Amino acid sequence: MLSEKELNRYKHPIAVPGMGVQMQEQLKKARILIIGAGGLGSP
């Protein structure tokens, strides 16, 4: 369940048709791994 602070923060994405509170809760539970976030030639 999203807190009041999260509902206020994500009110615009929640308002998108097809998104809603349920989808935002699924995104909150999701975990990702980012590999190679630097670019070529980055220090």
mmCIF file as gemmi writes it, N, C-alpha and C atoms, coordinates in Angstrom:
data_model
loop_
_atom_site.group_PDB
_atom_site.id
_atom_site.type_symbol
_atom_site.label_atom_id
_atom_site.label_alt_id
_atom_site.label_comp_id
_atom_site.label_asym_id
_atom_site.label_entity_id
_atom_site.label_seq_id
_atom_site.pdbx_PDB_ins_code
_atom_site.Cartn_x
_atom_site.Cartn_y
_atom_site.Cartn_z
_atom_site.occupancy
_atom_site.B_iso_or_equiv
_atom_site.pdbx_formal_charge
_atom_site.auth_seq_id
_atom_site.auth_asym_id
_atom_site.pdbx_PDB_model_num
ATOM 1 N N . MET Axp A 1 ? 0.852 -1.18 0 1 0 ? 1 A 1
ATOM 2 C CA . MET Axp A 1 ? 0 0 0 1 0 ? 1 A 1
ATOM 3 C C . MET Axp A 1 ? 0.894 1.238 0 1 0 ? 1 A 1
ATOM 4 N N . LEU Axp A 2 ? 0.496 2.194 -0.792 1 0 ? 2 A 1
ATOM 5 C CA . LEU Axp A 2 ? 1.262 3.434 -0.896 1 0 ? 2 A 1
ATOM 6 C C . LEU Axp A 2 ? 0.889 4.381 0.247 1 0 ? 2 A 1
ATOM 7 N N . SER Axp A 3 ? 1.904 5.054 0.792 1 0 ? 3 A 1
ATOM 8 C CA . SER Axp A 3 ? 1.656 6.024 1.853 1 0 ? 3 A 1
ATOM 9 C C . SER Axp A 3 ? 1.085 7.307 1.242 1 0 ? 3 A 1
ATOM 10 N N . GLU Axp A 4 ? 0.625 8.203 2.093 1 0 ? 4 A 1
ATOM 11 C CA . GLU Axp A 4 ? 0.092 9.492 1.623 1 0 ? 4 A 1
ATOM 12 C C . GLU Axp A 4 ? 1.167 10.276 0.873 1 0 ? 4 A 1
ATOM 13 N N . LYS Axp A 5 ? 2.404 10.215 1.372 1 0 ? 5 A 1
ATOM 14 C CA . LYS Axp A 5 ? 3.515 10.909 0.726 1 0 ? 5 A 1
ATOM 15 C C . LYS Axp A 5 ? 3.764 10.341 -0.68 1 0 ? 5 A 1
ATOM 16 N N . GLU Axp A 6 ? 3.725 9.007 -0.811 1 0 ? 6 A 1
ATOM 17 C CA . GLU Axp A 6 ? 3.926 8.376 -2.115 1 0 ? 6 A 1
ATOM 18 C C . GLU Axp A 6 ? 2.768 8.678 -3.064 1 0 ? 6 A 1
ATOM 19 N N . LEU Axp A 7 ? 1.547 8.676 -2.553 1 0 ? 7 A 1
ATOM 20 C CA . LEU Axp A 7 ? 0.394 9.015 -3.393 1 0 ? 7 A 1
ATOM 21 C C . LEU Axp A 7 ? 0.515 10.427 -3.941 1 0 ? 7 A 1
ATOM 22 N N . ASN Axp A 8 ? 0.983 11.345 -3.103 1 0 ? 8 A 1
ATOM 23 C CA . ASN Axp A 8 ? 1.179 12.723 -3.537 1 0 ? 8 A 1
ATOM 24 C C . ASN Axp A 8 ? 2.314 12.822 -4.555 1 0 ? 8 A 1
ATOM 25 N N . ARG Axp A 9 ? 3.397 12.079 -4.317 1 0 ? 9 A 1
ATOM 26 C CA . ARG Axp A 9 ? 4.556 12.115 -5.208 1 0 ? 9 A 1
ATOM 27 C C . ARG Axp A 9 ? 4.235 11.532 -6.584 1 0 ? 9 A 1
ATOM 28 N N . TYR Axp A 10 ? 3.468 10.449 -6.623 1 0 ? 10 A 1
ATOM 29 C CA . TYR Axp A 10 ? 3.189 9.745 -7.875 1 0 ? 10 A 1
ATOM 30 C C . TYR Axp A 10 ? 1.796 10.017 -8.423 1 0 ? 10 A 1
ATOM 31 N N . LYS Axp A 11 ? 1.196 11.128 -8.05 1 0 ? 11 A 1
ATOM 32 C CA . LYS Axp A 11 ? -0.177 11.415 -8.483 1 0 ? 11 A 1
ATOM 33 C C . LYS Axp A 11 ? -0.297 11.562 -9.991 1 0 ? 11 A 1
ATOM 34 N N . HIS Axp A 12 ? 0.726 12.083 -10.663 1 0 ? 12 A 1
ATOM 35 C CA . HIS Axp A 12 ? 0.658 12.25 -12.122 1 0 ? 12 A 1
ATOM 36 C C . HIS Axp A 12 ? 0.783 10.912 -12.847 1 0 ? 12 A 1
ATOM 37 N N . PRO Axp A 13 ? 1.765 10.052 -12.506 1 0 ? 13 A 1
ATOM 38 C CA . PRO Axp A 13 ? 1.803 8.742 -13.162 1 0 ? 13 A 1
ATOM 39 C C . PRO Axp A 13 ? 0.552 7.902 -12.867 1 0 ? 13 A 1
ATOM 40 N N . ILE Axp A 14 ? 0.001 8.02 -11.669 1 0 ? 14 A 1
ATOM 41 C CA . ILE Axp A 14 ? -1.205 7.268 -11.31 1 0 ? 14 A 1
ATOM 42 C C . ILE Axp A 14 ? -2.388 7.715 -12.159 1 0 ? 14 A 1
ATOM 43 N N . ALA Axp A 15 ? -2.405 8.99 -12.538 1 0 ? 15 A 1
ATOM 44 C CA . ALA Axp A 15 ? -3.519 9.537 -13.318 1 0 ? 15 A 1
ATOM 45 C C . ALA Axp A 15 ? -3.499 9.095 -14.781 1 0 ? 15 A 1
ATOM 46 N N . VAL Axp A 16 ? -2.384 8.548 -15.256 1 0 ? 16 A 1
ATOM 47 C CA . VAL Axp A 16 ? -2.285 8.104 -16.655 1 0 ? 16 A 1
ATOM 48 C C . VAL Axp A 16 ? -3.22 6.912 -16.857 1 0 ? 16 A 1
ATOM 49 N N . PRO Axp A 17 ? -4.062 6.95 -17.907 1 0 ? 17 A 1
ATOM 50 C CA . PRO Axp A 17 ? -4.96 5.821 -18.167 1 0 ? 17 A 1
ATOM 51 C C . PRO Axp A 17 ? -4.175 4.51 -18.325 1 0 ? 17 A 1
ATOM 52 N N . GLY Axp A 18 ? -4.637 3.472 -17.645 1 0 ? 18 A 1
ATOM 53 C CA . GLY Axp A 18 ? -3.974 2.178 -17.693 1 0 ? 18 A 1
ATOM 54 C C . GLY Axp A 18 ? -2.915 1.994 -16.627 1 0 ? 18 A 1
ATOM 55 N N . MET Axp A 19 ? -2.584 3.035 -15.893 1 0 ? 19 A 1
ATOM 56 C CA . MET Axp A 19 ? -1.56 2.962 -14.865 1 0 ? 19 A 1
ATOM 57 C C . MET Axp A 19 ? -2.242 2.681 -13.525 1 0 ? 19 A 1
ATOM 58 N N . GLY Axp A 20 ? -2.662 3.685 -12.834 1 0 ? 20 A 1
ATOM 59 C CA . GLY Axp A 20 ? -3.397 3.519 -11.583 1 0 ? 20 A 1
ATOM 60 C C . GLY Axp A 20 ? -2.535 3.149 -10.393 1 0 ? 20 A 1
ATOM 61 N N . VAL Axp A 21 ? -3.174 3.076 -9.249 1 0 ? 21 A 1
ATOM 62 C CA . VAL Axp A 21 ? -2.495 2.798 -7.978 1 0 ? 21 A 1
ATOM 63 C C . VAL Axp A 21 ? -1.933 1.386 -7.959 1 0 ? 21 A 1
ATOM 64 N N . GLN Axp A 22 ? -2.68 0.419 -8.498 1 0 ? 22 A 1
ATOM 65 C CA . GLN Axp A 22 ? -2.221 -0.975 -8.475 1 0 ? 22 A 1
ATOM 66 C C . GLN Axp A 22 ? -0.906 -1.142 -9.242 1 0 ? 22 A 1
ATOM 67 N N . MET Axp A 23 ? -0.787 -0.53 -10.401 1 0 ? 23 A 1
ATOM 68 C CA . MET Axp A 23 ? 0.444 -0.613 -11.181 1 0 ? 23 A 1
ATOM 69 C C . MET Axp A 23 ? 1.592 0.079 -10.454 1 0 ? 23 A 1
ATOM 70 N N . GLN Axp A 24 ? 1.319 1.205 -9.806 1 0 ? 24 A 1
ATOM 71 C CA . GLN Axp A 24 ? 2.367 1.916 -9.069 1 0 ? 24 A 1
ATOM 72 C C . GLN Axp A 24 ? 2.864 1.063 -7.903 1 0 ? 24 A 1
ATOM 73 N N . GLU Axp A 25 ? 1.975 0.316 -7.256 1 0 ? 25 A 1
ATOM 74 C CA . GLU Axp A 25 ? 2.382 -0.578 -6.172 1 0 ? 25 A 1
ATOM 75 C C . GLU Axp A 25 ? 3.256 -1.708 -6.704 1 0 ? 25 A 1
ATOM 76 N N . GLN Axp A 26 ? 2.954 -2.223 -7.897 1 0 ? 26 A 1
ATOM 77 C CA . GLN Axp A 26 ? 3.783 -3.261 -8.504 1 0 ? 26 A 1
ATOM 78 C C . GLN Axp A 26 ? 5.17 -2.718 -8.824 1 0 ? 26 A 1
ATOM 79 N N . LEU Axp A 27 ? 5.236 -1.486 -9.319 1 0 ? 27 A 1
ATOM 80 C CA . LEU Axp A 27 ? 6.534 -0.867 -9.59 1 0 ? 27 A 1
ATOM 81 C C . LEU Axp A 27 ? 7.338 -0.674 -8.312 1 0 ? 27 A 1
ATOM 82 N N . LYS Axp A 28 ? 6.653 -0.356 -7.234 1 0 ? 28 A 1
ATOM 83 C CA . LYS Axp A 28 ? 7.322 -0.157 -5.942 1 0 ? 28 A 1
ATOM 84 C C . LYS Axp A 28 ? 7.964 -1.47 -5.461 1 0 ? 28 A 1
ATOM 85 N N . LYS Axp A 29 ? 7.318 -2.596 -5.725 1 0 ? 29 A 1
ATOM 86 C CA . LYS Axp A 29 ? 7.816 -3.899 -5.302 1 0 ? 29 A 1
ATOM 87 C C . LYS Axp A 29 ? 8.912 -4.439 -6.222 1 0 ? 29 A 1
ATOM 88 N N . ALA Axp A 30 ? 9.035 -3.906 -7.431 1 0 ? 30 A 1
ATOM 89 C CA . ALA Axp A 30 ? 9.976 -4.412 -8.423 1 0 ? 30 A 1
ATOM 90 C C . ALA Axp A 30 ? 11.422 -4.133 -8.023 1 0 ? 30 A 1
ATOM 91 N N . ARG Axp A 31 ? 12.313 -5.021 -8.451 1 0 ? 31 A 1
ATOM 92 C CA . ARG Axp A 31 ? 13.746 -4.858 -8.228 1 0 ? 31 A 1
ATOM 93 C C . ARG Axp A 31 ? 14.437 -4.971 -9.579 1 0 ? 31 A 1
ATOM 94 N N . ILE Axp A 32 ? 15.453 -4.146 -9.788 1 0 ? 32 A 1
ATOM 95 C CA . ILE Axp A 32 ? 16.187 -4.188 -11.049 1 0 ? 32 A 1
ATOM 96 C C . ILE Axp A 32 ? 17.687 -4.207 -10.774 1 0 ? 32 A 1
ATOM 97 N N . LEU Axp A 33 ? 18.448 -4.636 -11.771 1 0 ? 33 A 1
ATOM 98 C CA . LEU Axp A 33 ? 19.897 -4.646 -11.708 1 0 ? 33 A 1
ATOM 99 C C . LEU Axp A 33 ? 20.408 -3.889 -12.929 1 0 ? 33 A 1
ATOM 100 N N . ILE Axp A 34 ? 21.248 -2.892 -12.707 1 0 ? 34 A 1
ATOM 101 C CA . ILE Axp A 34 ? 21.807 -2.105 -13.807 1 0 ? 34 A 1
ATOM 102 C C . ILE Axp A 34 ? 23.28 -2.464 -13.929 1 0 ? 34 A 1
ATOM 103 N N . ILE Axp A 35 ? 23.651 -2.913 -15.126 1 0 ? 35 A 1
ATOM 104 C CA . ILE Axp A 35 ? 25.042 -3.287 -15.395 1 0 ? 35 A 1
ATOM 105 C C . ILE Axp A 35 ? 25.575 -2.375 -16.488 1 0 ? 35 A 1
ATOM 106 N N . GLY Axp A 36 ? 26.73 -1.797 -16.284 1 0 ? 36 A 1
ATOM 107 C CA . GLY Axp A 36 ? 27.351 -0.961 -17.299 1 0 ? 36 A 1
ATOM 108 C C . GLY Axp A 36 ? 26.694 0.393 -17.418 1 0 ? 36 A 1
ATOM 109 N N . ALA Axp A 37 ? 26.463 1.066 -16.308 1 0 ? 37 A 1
ATOM 110 C CA . ALA Axp A 37 ? 25.802 2.382 -16.325 1 0 ? 37 A 1
ATOM 111 C C . ALA Axp A 37 ? 26.723 3.482 -16.859 1 0 ? 37 A 1
ATOM 112 N N . GLY Axp A 38 ? 28.037 3.251 -16.91 1 0 ? 38 A 1
ATOM 113 C CA . GLY Axp A 38 ? 28.963 4.242 -17.434 1 0 ? 38 A 1
ATOM 114 C C . GLY Axp A 38 ? 29.037 4.202 -18.944 1 0 ? 38 A 1
ATOM 115 N N . GLY Axp A 39 ? 29.5 5.259 -19.538 1 0 ? 39 A 1
ATOM 116 C CA . GLY Axp A 39 ? 29.674 5.303 -20.989 1 0 ? 39 A 1
ATOM 117 C C . GLY Axp A 39 ? 31.12 5.065 -21.355 1 0 ? 39 A 1
ATOM 118 N N . LEU Axp A 40 ? 31.384 4.865 -22.632 1 0 ? 40 A 1
ATOM 119 C CA . LEU Axp A 40 ? 32.767 4.701 -23.093 1 0 ? 40 A 1
ATOM 120 C C . LEU Axp A 40 ? 33.526 5.988 -22.856 1 0 ? 40 A 1
ATOM 121 N N . GLY Axp A 41 ? 34.71 5.876 -22.308 1 0 ? 41 A 1
ATOM 122 C CA . GLY Axp A 41 ? 35.529 7.038 -22.043 1 0 ? 41 A 1
ATOM 123 C C . GLY Axp A 41 ? 35.21 7.735 -20.736 1 0 ? 41 A 1
ATOM 124 N N . SER Axp A 42 ? 34.264 7.205 -19.962 1 0 ? 42 A 1
ATOM 125 C CA . SER Axp A 42 ? 33.94 7.807 -18.658 1 0 ? 42 A 1
ATOM 126 C C . SER Axp A 42 ? 35.005 7.402 -17.654 1 0 ? 42 A 1
ATOM 127 N N . PRO Axp A 43 ? 35.402 8.304 -16.782 1 0 ? 43 A 1
ATOM 128 C CA . PRO Axp A 43 ? 36.4 7.955 -15.778 1 0 ? 43 A 1
ATOM 129 C C . PRO Axp A 43 ? 35.854 6.985 -14.74 1 0 ? 43 A 1
